[in-house]
Amino acid sequence: MKKQTSLSKILLIVAGIAVLAGGGVGIAAYIESRSEAAPEDAGQALSIADMEAAEQEKASVMESAQAENTITYNGESYVYNDDLEVLLIIGVDDYEVTDYEETGRSHSQADLLLLAIFDDKTKTYTLLQINRDTMTDTMVYDYFGKYEGLMTQQIALAHTYRSGLEDSCEDTVFAVSNLLYGVDISKYFCLTMTSIPIINDSVGGVTVTIEDDFSEIDDTLVMGETITLQGSQAESYVRGRMSVVNDPTNINRMSRQREYLTAILPMLGAEIAADDSFALDLFDQLSPYMVTDCTVDELSEYIEKFSGYTLDKIVTPEGESVKGEEFMEFYIDETDLRAIVIDLFYEKA
């Protein structure tokens, strides 16, 4: 498997943009459980044997969810590309970083999941956007935090079973990796929705053409006009969903997010090239709103290396959105997903 590395300055900024997907719209079934009373035995300690058995089961699941080093696809052999570095950017539907450990499980869903995949040989990177409604296996825990197994549900809910901090991010990393047949994710970077206007305004605003009706949530976004988004306008533009278009799926919003990313990434690159302190200054502004396993040293190590990489493409797997018993469910097209994983993570032998 690939060695773990770190992110670049431009990715720190893109991580903020990741929050663009931050949703707040689509409340999933788990929320109901937050207000339920604690179980009768909530005051009793779990046995060490039970906890150890649960952790061993979890470790076994994680070990089995590893990408194959060599595979055959369409009659040809492929090997895993160990030169890639992969950052998972998570945008959660909280405005502040909150530790939910004392009150139970996290309330924060991972409403944006964006993989930044860097190729050191070609000096390019690809963004892989994953629909937050994607139905897949996620780790679940009981009231006490004991691992209970895997449950098929919206991938956004992977973030909701623990404290909302590093442990929730790690479970989200697992869910994404497992969905992608066990690909290695080097690091994660998680930001709240407060980051959106900070990122947007750091480049003086982002110009877009308004193609949806935002009148119910922001009357400054007039359909048909081309405007430069400022402050809260950026959050409205990249987060608006049900109140913007009569579409309960996440598809329209994801398209808007890709358009926004395409517009802002060159602007961020230009700022980085013009000002050596730009990214670190922005990093400082974002720090109260982030959870990450990236160190400042790792950031510094890759600042020069990654700031010069070129965005190759933004990819999102195809699939079908259907109404479940209560909420939208996105069923990914496995044939398309497999082809994407081969293209992004493997090379011909």
ZIWOKA-V37717 format. One record per residue. N is the residue number from 1. RES is the residue in three letters. SS is DSSP state (H for helix, E for strand, C for the rest). OMEGA is omega in whole degrees, -180 to 180 (none if undefined). Layout:
n;res;ss;omega
N;RES;SS;OMEGA
N;RES;SS;OMEGA
This chain:
n;res;ss;omega
1;MET;C;-174
2;LYS;C;175
3;LYS;C;179
4;GLN;C;177
5;THR;C;-173
6;SER;C;-176
7;LEU;C;-180
8;SER;C;178
9;LYS;H;-178
10;ILE;H;179
11;LEU;H;174
12;LEU;H;-179
13;ILE;H;178
14;VAL;H;178
15;ALA;H;177
16;GLY;H;179
17;ILE;H;180
18;ALA;H;179
19;VAL;H;179
20;LEU;H;-178
21;ALA;H;-175
22;GLY;C;-167
23;GLY;C;-172
24;GLY;C;-176
25;VAL;C;163
26;GLY;C;-178
27;ILE;C;-174
28;ALA;C;-170
29;ALA;C;-174
30;TYR;H;-175
31;ILE;H;-178
32;GLU;H;-177
33;SER;H;-178
34;ARG;H;-176
35;SER;C;179
36;GLU;C;179
37;ALA;C;177
38;ALA;C;178
39;PRO;C;-175
40;GLU;C;-177
41;ASP;C;-175
42;ALA;C;-179
43;GLY;C;-176
44;GLN;C;-180
45;ALA;C;175
46;LEU;C;179
47;SER;C;179
48;ILE;H;-179
49;ALA;H;180
50;ASP;H;-179
51;MET;H;-179
52;GLU;H;180
53;ALA;H;180
54;ALA;H;180
55;GLU;H;177
56;GLN;H;178
57;GLU;H;179
58;LYS;H;180
59;ALA;H;179
60;SER;H;179
61;VAL;H;-179
62;MET;H;-179
63;GLU;H;-178
64;SER;H;-178
65;ALA;C;180
66;GLN;C;179
67;ALA;C;175
68;GLU;C;-179
69;ASN;C;-180
70;THR;E;180
71;ILE;E;174
72;THR;E;-178
73;TYR;E;-177
74;ASN;C;176
75;GLY;C;180
76;GLU;E;-179
77;SER;E;179
78;TYR;E;176
79;VAL;E;-179
80;TYR;E;-178
81;ASN;C;-177
82;ASP;C;180
83;ASP;C;-179
84;LEU;E;170
85;GLU;E;-170
86;VAL;E;178
87;LEU;E;174
88;LEU;E;178
89;ILE;E;-175
90;ILE;E;174
91;GLY;E;-177
92;VAL;E;-176
93;ASP;C;170
94;ASP;C;174
95;TYR;C;178
96;GLU;C;171
97;VAL;C;-174
98;THR;C;176
99;ASP;C;-176
100;TYR;C;-172
101;GLU;C;-176
102;GLU;C;-177
103;THR;C;-179
104;GLY;C;-176
105;ARG;C;179
106;SER;C;173
107;HIS;C;-170
108;SER;C;175
109;GLN;C;177
110;ALA;E;-173
111;ASP;E;171
112;LEU;E;176
113;LEU;E;-175
114;LEU;E;177
115;LEU;E;172
116;ALA;E;-174
117;ILE;E;-174
118;PHE;E;178
119;ASP;E;-176
120;ASP;C;-178
121;LYS;C;-178
122;THR;C;-178
123;LYS;C;176
124;THR;E;172
125;TYR;E;179
126;THR;E;175
127;LEU;E;178
128;LEU;E;-176
129;GLN;E;-177
130;ILE;E;179
131;ASN;C;-178
132;ARG;C;179
133;ASP;C;-178
134;THR;E;179
135;MET;E;-178
136;THR;E;179
137;ASP;E;174
138;THR;E;178
139;MET;E;178
140;VAL;E;-175
141;TYR;E;178
142;ASP;C;-177
143;TYR;C;-176
144;PHE;C;-178
145;GLY;C;179
146;LYS;C;180
147;TYR;E;-178
148;GLU;E;180
149;GLY;E;-179
150;LEU;E;177
151;MET;E;176
152;THR;E;-179
153;GLN;E;178
154;GLN;E;-177
155;ILE;H;178
156;ALA;H;-176
157;LEU;H;177
158;ALA;H;-176
159;HIS;H;-166
160;THR;H;-173
161;TYR;C;-179
162;ARG;C;-166
163;SER;C;-174
164;GLY;C;-180
165;LEU;C;-174
166;GLU;H;-177
167;ASP;H;177
168;SER;H;177
169;CYS;H;-180
170;GLU;H;177
171;ASP;H;176
172;THR;H;176
173;VAL;H;179
174;PHE;H;-177
175;ALA;H;180
176;VAL;H;180
177;SER;H;-179
178;ASN;H;176
179;LEU;H;-177
180;LEU;C;175
181;TYR;C;172
182;GLY;C;180
183;VAL;C;-177
184;ASP;C;176
185;ILE;C;-172
186;SER;C;-174
187;LYS;E;173
188;TYR;E;179
189;PHE;E;-173
190;CYS;E;-179
191;LEU;E;177
192;THR;C;-175
193;MET;C;178
194;THR;C;-177
195;SER;H;-173
196;ILE;H;-180
197;PRO;H;178
198;ILE;H;180
199;ILE;H;-177
200;ASN;H;-174
201;ASP;H;179
202;SER;H;179
203;VAL;C;179
204;GLY;C;-180
205;GLY;C;-176
206;VAL;E;-178
207;THR;E;180
208;VAL;E;172
209;THR;E;-176
210;ILE;C;-177
211;GLU;C;178
212;ASP;C;-179
213;ASP;C;-179
214;PHE;C;-170
215;SER;C;-178
216;GLU;C;-177
217;ILE;C;-178
218;ASP;C;-176
219;ASP;C;175
220;THR;C;177
221;LEU;C;-173
222;VAL;C;-177
223;MET;C;179
224;GLY;C;-178
225;GLU;C;173
226;THR;E;-176
227;ILE;E;174
228;THR;E;-177
229;LEU;E;178
230;GLN;C;173
231;GLY;C;-175
232;SER;H;177
233;GLN;H;-179
234;ALA;H;178
235;GLU;H;179
236;SER;H;-175
237;TYR;H;-174
238;VAL;H;-179
239;ARG;H;-175
240;GLY;C;-179
241;ARG;C;-174
242;MET;C;-178
243;SER;C;-178
244;VAL;C;179
245;VAL;C;179
246;ASN;C;-175
247;ASP;C;-177
248;PRO;C;-179
249;THR;C;179
250;ASN;C;-169
251;ILE;H;-178
252;ASN;H;-180
253;ARG;H;179
254;MET;H;178
255;SER;H;178
256;ARG;H;180
257;GLN;H;178
258;ARG;H;178
259;GLU;H;-179
260;TYR;H;178
261;LEU;H;179
262;THR;H;-179
263;ALA;H;-171
264;ILE;H;-176
265;LEU;H;177
266;PRO;H;179
267;MET;H;178
268;LEU;H;178
269;GLY;H;180
270;ALA;H;179
271;GLU;H;180
272;ILE;H;-179
273;ALA;H;-176
274;ALA;H;-173
275;ASP;C;-178
276;ASP;C;-177
277;SER;C;-174
278;PHE;H;-175
279;ALA;H;-179
280;LEU;H;176
281;ASP;H;179
282;LEU;H;177
283;PHE;H;179
284;ASP;H;179
285;GLN;H;-178
286;LEU;H;-170
287;SER;H;179
288;PRO;H;-174
289;TYR;H;-175
290;MET;E;170
291;VAL;E;-176
292;THR;E;172
293;ASP;C;177
294;CYS;C;177
295;THR;C;176
296;VAL;H;178
297;ASP;H;178
298;GLU;H;177
299;LEU;H;-178
300;SER;H;-177
301;GLU;H;-174
302;TYR;H;-179
303;ILE;H;-177
304;GLU;H;-176
305;LYS;H;-173
306;PHE;H;-179
307;SER;H;180
308;GLY;C;-179
309;TYR;C;-177
310;THR;E;175
311;LEU;E;-180
312;ASP;E;-177
313;LYS;E;172
314;ILE;E;-173
315;VAL;E;172
316;THR;E;-177
317;PRO;C;176
318;GLU;C;179
319;GLY;E;-177
320;GLU;E;175
321;SER;E;179
322;VAL;E;178
323;LYS;E;176
324;GLY;C;180
325;GLU;C;180
326;GLU;C;-170
327;PHE;C;179
328;MET;E;179
329;GLU;E;179
330;PHE;E;-180
331;TYR;E;-173
332;ILE;E;176
333;ASP;C;-174
334;GLU;H;179
335;THR;H;179
336;ASP;H;-180
337;LEU;H;-180
338;ARG;H;-180
339;ALA;H;179
340;ILE;H;-179
341;VAL;H;178
342;ILE;H;-177
343;ASP;H;-173
344;LEU;H;-170
345;PHE;H;-176
346;TYR;E;175
347;GLU;E;176
348;LYS;E;-178
349;ALA;C;none
